[in-house]
Amino acid sequence: MELQFHEADLEFRAEVREFIDIYWPEEARSPRNMASHYPAERSTTERAWFDGLVARGWSVPNWPVEFGGTGWSPTQKFIWDRETAVTETPQMSAFGVTMLGPVLYTWGSRAQKERFLPPIREARVQWCQGYSEPGAGSDLAALNTTAVRDGGRYLVNGTKTWTSGAHVADWMFCLVKTDGKAERLQQGISFLLIDMDSPGIEVRPIKTLGDHHSVNTVTLTDVIVPVDNRVGEENAGWTYAKALLAHERIGVARVAMSRVQLKRLRQVADETGQNGGTLAEDGSFRQKVHALEIDLLGLEMLELRTLAAIESGAAPGPESSILKLKGTEIGQRIGELAVEVSGYYALPFPDPRLLDNEGNIGPDFALSALQGMLFSRSWSIYGGANEIQKNIIAKSVLGL
Ligand SMILES: Cc1cc2nc3c(=O)[nH]c(=O)nc-3n(C[C@H](O)[C@H](O)[C@H](O)COP(=O)(O)OP(=O)(O)OC[C@H]3O[C@@H](n4cnc5c(N)ncnc54)[C@H](O)[C@@H]3O)c2cc1C
């Protein structure tokens, strides 16, 4: 089933496709691994893509026009997401564009907007997110990294963990405790921007299931941060932190990407033999794919509604929790089906007699299936664990 677009939207889609064909031509495209990856440097073709986006003014579609946004309608944004997902274009880093950007243009000082927004918009800087700590994940307000004011600077001490991409990041947006005596924990938190080159920062990798190196532990020892790098009011950081999480959850739902993975799964099933026919003709397989199609379509509708609400000025609310919950569940089901389709080709330690000249076994699709499926387990954890999203939905949507 396909969504129906108006004539103007179809014209816009043609314009988008033409742009993609120029800046991310067929030969640059390759199936994106479902596992996360943080390359230290971008390839020349990727850089050309980002430069093309910047030159066209399309690098931050979700930002307000005054800060470089496109002013697209929700449907146009939806088309953009879909077309770039289908063609596997490089993605702008979500930490800067989706998460920090909205906090900065909403609550940042004029100087912060001028200093930090342009490099994000031009894909010239990598940010990472310093929220979680060894004793503070779901219960984020219990964080223990302290920032003690000393004139025009803070002295920051503590440990952040699970920090994605910290090893390639230039900057970290970080939650710190600035008032340990506040009546409620949430009232003693501030939001700091920390230069990752500051003395006193150490980044160590954490190894995870089926992953390239993506997560880290970051320790901060007497790190000096100018007070000018605090976003908004001291001790009001919780407000900005929560808003950022709502934006993050919409991205984590990865609706467009799931659509692409499902399409690829169908193509592979068409080419895979089973009981004298193809896997695509197998009743049990078809049932699973159709169930996923239906759930994905429902999610696309919710995404459009959420984008429309944001467009009309509303901050993303509890619907971002529904998107995150359902989106990650669907993504994980697709990952499991990909392993099922790959069969023994997905095994990490195949029989050496089955390897081809390049040491691979089976079709390309199967190579990343297991790794992708294993990494997809983390989708229901980061951006706020799915159990927490259920609590939010129960409280804010169902009024329980
Ligand atoms: C791959 C990956 C990347 C990450 N990247 C980042 C990053 O870049 N920056 C960052 O700051 N953090 C990051 N995180 C951390 C992530 O946000 C936390 O892991 C997450 O918030 C859960 O916290 P926790 O690990 O401390 O688990 P806990 O909070 O200890 O939770 C453990 C389990 O208990 C459940 N639980 C906890 N409280 C409740 C409750 N009240 N009701 C019901 N169930 C509950 C949880 O759902 C979970 O299943 C990342 C995590 C992963 C796995």
The ligand as a Tripos MOL2 file, in Angstrom:
@<TRIPOS>MOLECULE
LIG
   53    58     1     0     0
SMALL
NO_CHARGES

@<TRIPOS>ATOM
      1 C1         23.8360    1.4800   22.1740 C.3       1 LIG1
      2 C2         23.5270    2.5200   23.2070 C.ar      1 LIG1
      3 C3         23.8250    3.8400   22.9580 C.ar      1 LIG1
      4 C4         23.6010    4.8180   23.9300 C.ar      1 LIG1
      5 N1         23.9780    6.1120   23.6740 N.ar      1 LIG1
      6 C5         23.8610    7.0470   24.6530 C.ar      1 LIG1
      7 C6         24.3800    8.3870   24.4640 C.ar      1 LIG1
      8 O1         24.9190    8.7210   23.4050 O.2       1 LIG1
      9 N2         24.2810    9.2530   25.4800 N.ar      1 LIG1
     10 C7         23.6770    8.9440   26.6740 C.ar      1 LIG1
     11 O2         23.6030    9.7940   27.5310 O.2       1 LIG1
     12 N3         23.1790    7.6860   26.8920 N.ar      1 LIG1
     13 C8         23.2630    6.7400   25.9100 C.ar      1 LIG1
     14 N4         22.7860    5.4640   26.1160 N.ar      1 LIG1
     15 C9         22.2670    5.1200   27.4230 C.3       1 LIG1
     16 C10        20.7600    4.9120   27.4610 C.3       1 LIG1
     17 O3         20.0690    6.1380   27.3390 O.3       1 LIG1
     18 C11        20.4690    4.1920   28.7960 C.3       1 LIG1
     19 O4         21.0360    2.9060   28.6990 O.3       1 LIG1
     20 C12        18.9860    4.0930   29.0410 C.3       1 LIG1
     21 O5         18.4540    5.3450   29.3820 O.3       1 LIG1
     22 C13        18.6650    3.0840   30.1710 C.3       1 LIG1
     23 O6         19.4050    3.3700   31.3180 O.3       1 LIG1
     24 P1         20.2640    2.2470   32.0610 P.3       1 LIG1
     25 O7         21.1310    1.5930   31.0440 O.co2     1 LIG1
     26 O8         20.9060    2.8940   33.2300 O.co2     1 LIG1
     27 O9         19.2130    1.1590   32.5460 O.3       1 LIG1
     28 P2         18.2870    1.2580   33.8260 P.3       1 LIG1
     29 O10        17.6920    2.6130   33.9320 O.co2     1 LIG1
     30 O11        19.0250    0.7380   34.9970 O.co2     1 LIG1
     31 O12        17.1390    0.2520   33.4350 O.3       1 LIG1
     32 C14        17.3110   -1.1540   33.4650 C.3       1 LIG1
     33 C15        15.9790   -1.7960   33.0730 C.3       1 LIG1
     34 O13        14.9540   -1.4370   34.0370 O.3       1 LIG1
     35 C16        13.8530   -0.8280   33.3810 C.3       1 LIG1
     36 N5         13.3030    0.2450   34.2200 N.ar      1 LIG1
     37 C17        14.0230    1.2090   34.8400 C.ar      1 LIG1
     38 N6         13.1960    2.0590   35.4980 N.ar      1 LIG1
     39 C18        11.9260    1.6090   35.2680 C.ar      1 LIG1
     40 C19        10.6270    2.0680   35.6580 C.ar      1 LIG1
     41 N7         10.4670    3.1750   36.3830 N.pl3     1 LIG1
     42 N8          9.5420    1.3840   35.2030 N.ar      1 LIG1
     43 C20         9.6960    0.2710   34.4340 C.ar      1 LIG1
     44 N9         10.9020   -0.2190   34.0420 N.ar      1 LIG1
     45 C21        11.9980    0.4380   34.4410 C.ar      1 LIG1
     46 C22        14.4200   -0.2720   32.1010 C.3       1 LIG1
     47 O14        13.4360   -0.1390   31.1020 O.3       1 LIG1
     48 C23        15.4560   -1.3100   31.7040 C.3       1 LIG1
     49 O15        14.8490   -2.3810   31.0390 O.3       1 LIG1
     50 C24        22.9960    4.4620   25.1640 C.ar      1 LIG1
     51 C25        22.6590    3.1210   25.4040 C.ar      1 LIG1
     52 C26        22.9200    2.1540   24.4580 C.ar      1 LIG1
     53 C27        22.5700    0.7240   24.7780 C.3       1 LIG1
@<TRIPOS>BOND
     1     1     2 1
     2     2     3 ar
     3     2    52 ar
     4     3     4 ar
     5     4     5 ar
     6     4    50 ar
     7     5     6 ar
     8     6     7 ar
     9     6    13 1
    10     7     8 2
    11     7     9 ar
    12     9    10 ar
    13    10    11 2
    14    10    12 ar
    15    12    13 ar
    16    13    14 ar
    17    14    15 1
    18    14    50 ar
    19    15    16 1
    20    16    17 1
    21    16    18 1
    22    18    19 1
    23    18    20 1
    24    20    21 1
    25    20    22 1
    26    22    23 1
    27    23    24 1
    28    24    25 2
    29    24    26 1
    30    24    27 1
    31    27    28 1
    32    28    29 2
    33    28    30 1
    34    28    31 1
    35    31    32 1
    36    32    33 1
    37    33    34 1
    38    33    48 1
    39    34    35 1
    40    35    36 1
    41    35    46 1
    42    36    37 ar
    43    36    45 ar
    44    37    38 ar
    45    38    39 ar
    46    39    40 ar
    47    39    45 ar
    48    40    41 1
    49    40    42 ar
    50    42    43 ar
    51    43    44 ar
    52    44    45 ar
    53    46    47 1
    54    46    48 1
    55    48    49 1
    56    50    51 ar
    57    51    52 ar
    58    52    53 1
@<TRIPOS>SUBSTRUCTURE
     1 LIG1         1 GROUP 0 **** ****
